[in-house]
Amino acid sequence: MSLRTRCLVVCLLMLLAACGTAPSGARAARGGSGGPSPTTTQGASVPPTTDPASPPPQPGAVPAPAPAPAVPTSAQLAGRRIVWSYPGPTPPEALLDAVREGRAAGVIFFGENTADPAALHSAVAALGAAQRESGVRSPLLLMTDGEGGV
């Protein structure tokens, strides 16, 4: 497959990824329904409801705060639109770093990446491990080229 065709495929995939849904805040900013939004009340506070089946709180016990969602960096936001490819059977360290850092939406495999099933299995395992290390909740997209891939 020519470099021009590969570039076209990657550009089309990026375009399709960019057409996906926007974060809820962006939908609300455009006038769309962003779902429930946090509200604040002024004046009297409302006591929290408790589950009657749960044990009563212990005196002096402070509940652990829920972990705050991490705010993605600009590189991570841009990376959510990038689909990588690489030459040969083994993903390069730069690609694995991009996945670990949350700067990759996915990887497309071409014929040269899939010639050896054992090497492909190892590559998918390495990419999956890098994804788990990233802390990004979105799945890493793994794709194959229809003409020369699997």
Secondary structure as a PSIPRED ss2 file (coil, helix, strand):
# PSIPRED VFORMAT (PSIPRED V4.0)

   1 M C   1.000  0.000  0.000
   2 S C   1.000  0.000  0.000
   3 L H   0.000  1.000  0.000
   4 R H   0.000  1.000  0.000
   5 T H   0.000  1.000  0.000
   6 R H   0.000  1.000  0.000
   7 C H   0.000  1.000  0.000
   8 L H   0.000  1.000  0.000
   9 V H   0.000  1.000  0.000
  10 V H   0.000  1.000  0.000
  11 C H   0.000  1.000  0.000
  12 L H   0.000  1.000  0.000
  13 L H   0.000  1.000  0.000
  14 M H   0.000  1.000  0.000
  15 L H   0.000  1.000  0.000
  16 L H   0.000  1.000  0.000
  17 A H   0.000  1.000  0.000
  18 A H   0.000  1.000  0.000
  19 C C   1.000  0.000  0.000
  20 G C   1.000  0.000  0.000
  21 T C   1.000  0.000  0.000
  22 A C   1.000  0.000  0.000
  23 P C   1.000  0.000  0.000
  24 S H   0.000  1.000  0.000
  25 G H   0.000  1.000  0.000
  26 A H   0.000  1.000  0.000
  27 R H   0.000  1.000  0.000
  28 A H   0.000  1.000  0.000
  29 A H   0.000  1.000  0.000
  30 R C   1.000  0.000  0.000
  31 G C   1.000  0.000  0.000
  32 G C   1.000  0.000  0.000
  33 S C   1.000  0.000  0.000
  34 G C   1.000  0.000  0.000
  35 G C   1.000  0.000  0.000
  36 P C   1.000  0.000  0.000
  37 S C   1.000  0.000  0.000
  38 P C   1.000  0.000  0.000
  39 T C   1.000  0.000  0.000
  40 T C   1.000  0.000  0.000
  41 T C   1.000  0.000  0.000
  42 Q C   1.000  0.000  0.000
  43 G C   1.000  0.000  0.000
  44 A C   1.000  0.000  0.000
  45 S C   1.000  0.000  0.000
  46 V C   1.000  0.000  0.000
  47 P C   1.000  0.000  0.000
  48 P C   1.000  0.000  0.000
  49 T C   1.000  0.000  0.000
  50 T C   1.000  0.000  0.000
  51 D C   1.000  0.000  0.000
  52 P C   1.000  0.000  0.000
  53 A C   1.000  0.000  0.000
  54 S C   1.000  0.000  0.000
  55 P C   1.000  0.000  0.000
  56 P C   1.000  0.000  0.000
  57 P C   1.000  0.000  0.000
  58 Q C   1.000  0.000  0.000
  59 P C   1.000  0.000  0.000
  60 G C   1.000  0.000  0.000
  61 A C   1.000  0.000  0.000
  62 V C   1.000  0.000  0.000
  63 P C   1.000  0.000  0.000
  64 A C   1.000  0.000  0.000
  65 P C   1.000  0.000  0.000
  66 A C   1.000  0.000  0.000
  67 P C   1.000  0.000  0.000
  68 A C   1.000  0.000  0.000
  69 P C   1.000  0.000  0.000
  70 A C   1.000  0.000  0.000
  71 V C   1.000  0.000  0.000
  72 P C   1.000  0.000  0.000
  73 T C   1.000  0.000  0.000
  74 S H   0.000  1.000  0.000
  75 A H   0.000  1.000  0.000
  76 Q H   0.000  1.000  0.000
  77 L H   0.000  1.000  0.000
  78 A H   0.000  1.000  0.000
  79 G H   0.000  1.000  0.000
  80 R C   1.000  0.000  0.000
  81 R C   1.000  0.000  0.000
  82 I C   1.000  0.000  0.000
  83 V E   0.000  0.000  1.000
  84 W E   0.000  0.000  1.000
  85 S C   1.000  0.000  0.000
  86 Y C   1.000  0.000  0.000
  87 P C   1.000  0.000  0.000
  88 G C   1.000  0.000  0.000
  89 P C   1.000  0.000  0.000
  90 T C   1.000  0.000  0.000
  91 P C   1.000  0.000  0.000
  92 P C   1.000  0.000  0.000
  93 E H   0.000  1.000  0.000
  94 A H   0.000  1.000  0.000
  95 L H   0.000  1.000  0.000
  96 L H   0.000  1.000  0.000
  97 D H   0.000  1.000  0.000
  98 A H   0.000  1.000  0.000
  99 V H   0.000  1.000  0.000
 100 R H   0.000  1.000  0.000
 101 E C   1.000  0.000  0.000
 102 G C   1.000  0.000  0.000
 103 R C   1.000  0.000  0.000
 104 A C   1.000  0.000  0.000
 105 A C   1.000  0.000  0.000
 106 G E   0.000  0.000  1.000
 107 V E   0.000  0.000  1.000
 108 I E   0.000  0.000  1.000
 109 F E   0.000  0.000  1.000
 110 F C   1.000  0.000  0.000
 111 G H   0.000  1.000  0.000
 112 E H   0.000  1.000  0.000
 113 N H   0.000  1.000  0.000
 114 T H   0.000  1.000  0.000
 115 A C   1.000  0.000  0.000
 116 D C   1.000  0.000  0.000
 117 P H   0.000  1.000  0.000
 118 A H   0.000  1.000  0.000
 119 A H   0.000  1.000  0.000
 120 L H   0.000  1.000  0.000
 121 H H   0.000  1.000  0.000
 122 S H   0.000  1.000  0.000
 123 A H   0.000  1.000  0.000
 124 V H   0.000  1.000  0.000
 125 A H   0.000  1.000  0.000
 126 A H   0.000  1.000  0.000
 127 L H   0.000  1.000  0.000
 128 G H   0.000  1.000  0.000
 129 A H   0.000  1.000  0.000
 130 A H   0.000  1.000  0.000
 131 Q H   0.000  1.000  0.000
 132 R H   0.000  1.000  0.000
 133 E H   0.000  1.000  0.000
 134 S H   0.000  1.000  0.000
 135 G C   1.000  0.000  0.000
 136 V C   1.000  0.000  0.000
 137 R C   1.000  0.000  0.000
 138 S C   1.000  0.000  0.000
 139 P C   1.000  0.000  0.000
 140 L C   1.000  0.000  0.000
 141 L E   0.000  0.000  1.000
 142 L E   0.000  0.000  1.000
 143 M E   0.000  0.000  1.000
 144 T E   0.000  0.000  1.000
 145 D C   1.000  0.000  0.000
 146 G C   1.000  0.000  0.000
 147 E C   1.000  0.000  0.000
 148 G C   1.000  0.000  0.000
 149 G C   1.000  0.000  0.000
 150 V C   1.000  0.000  0.000
